[in-house]
Amino acid sequence: MLSKIQKWGNSQGIRIPKNLIENSHIKIGEEVSISVKNGQIIIEATHKIRDKYAIKDLVNKMPKDYELEEENWGSPSGKEVW
């Protein structure tokens, strides 16, 4: 598949066809890592959406002995329905 590098403002860009995006499992708005290796441009998914954390990274940071517990937020103060 051929594409063309085009000038966009002070940058250059390339359009990536929808089927390539879908096959790569990259989502619109997702951060990607771009690097060059052996003269080839490599685009890799980071699975981070707009500067937010990837869930896999957050789970990996949890202590191995972590146990869930219910948080007490106090009595209702408005018209909450429980």
N, C-alpha and C positions, 0 to 999 in steps of 0.2 A: 504494500500500500504506500503510495507516495503522498506527501504533504509538503507545504511550503512554509519556510520561516518568513514571517511578516513583521513589519514595524508597527508597534502599538505604543504611541506616545514616545517616551524615551527608552523603551524596552523593545525586545523582540519576542514574538510568541509563535506558537504553533497550535493549530487546532487538532484535537485528538478526537477521532470518530467515536460515536456513542458505543458501538460494539466493542471497541478496544477498552473503553472505560469499564463497561459491564463485565467483560472477561477478566479484567484485572482486579475486580472487586474494590475499586476505588470509588468513593462517593463524591458527589458534587460538594465542594466546600472543604473537603478533607485536605489536610497538609500532606505533601509528598516530599520525599528526599530526592534531590537531583544531584547526580555526580557524573564524573567522566572517568571511564576506565578503558584503556587501550583505544582511545579515540572515539569511543561510543558514549553517547549520553544515556544514562540509566535513571529511570524514574521509578521510585519505589514507594509504596503506600506506607504511611506511618500509623495509620488507623487512629489519627487524632483529628477531631473536627474543630476547626477554627480556634486553635490554641488551647483546647480543652484536653484533658488527660485521656489516654486510652484505658479502658476498663481493665485490660489485662495487666497493664503496668501498675495500676492502683492495687489490684488484688495481689500481685506479686510482692508488694510492699507491706502487706498485712502480716503481723506476727503469726507464726505457725500455730501458737496456742490461743489464738483469738477466739472468743466465744461471744455469741450474740446475746444481748440483754435488752430488755425493754427500757426506753427512756421515759422518765416521768416529767411531763411538761406542765404539771400543775393543774389546777381547776380551770374549767372553761371560763372565759372572761367576756364573752360576747354571745352570739346566737349560734354557737357551734352545735351540731347535732352529732351525738356519739352513739 
